Amino acid sequence: MSAYSATLSPADKELFKKAQSAWKAYADATCKLSAAPVAAGSMYGAYLSSCELNLSEQRRQMLEYQATCEKSSERTDCLEQFK
């Protein structure tokens, strides 16, 4: 579990687990598609790893933002990120 999930209620932890599982499936499929043009070559692993690293960093930033904005007085601030 992440530091973010440690701050969640039990019900929200379940939602977080589902969101993480869905995100992982998305990231895996996206990176495989992204690396598909070089699937037969020696660079496939490097392309796949690079994609996974980039998407993981984006997810980390999003969760960090989410954890920060939830501490604010206006929880609706959190929704601004998704406009």
C-alpha angles and dihedrals in degrees: 000000000000128000086251094058091050088068095054131098116249091259092049090048089060090050089048091052090052092047092049091049091050091046091051091051090049092048093048093050093043093051094046089052092046092051095041095099090064097035093120094047137079093254095065094096092048093050091047093048093047092052092047091050093050095047092045091053091050090050092048091052092048092051091046090053091046092052091049097047093048088064090059122095093244111059089186086073086076091064093059089078092064100052 
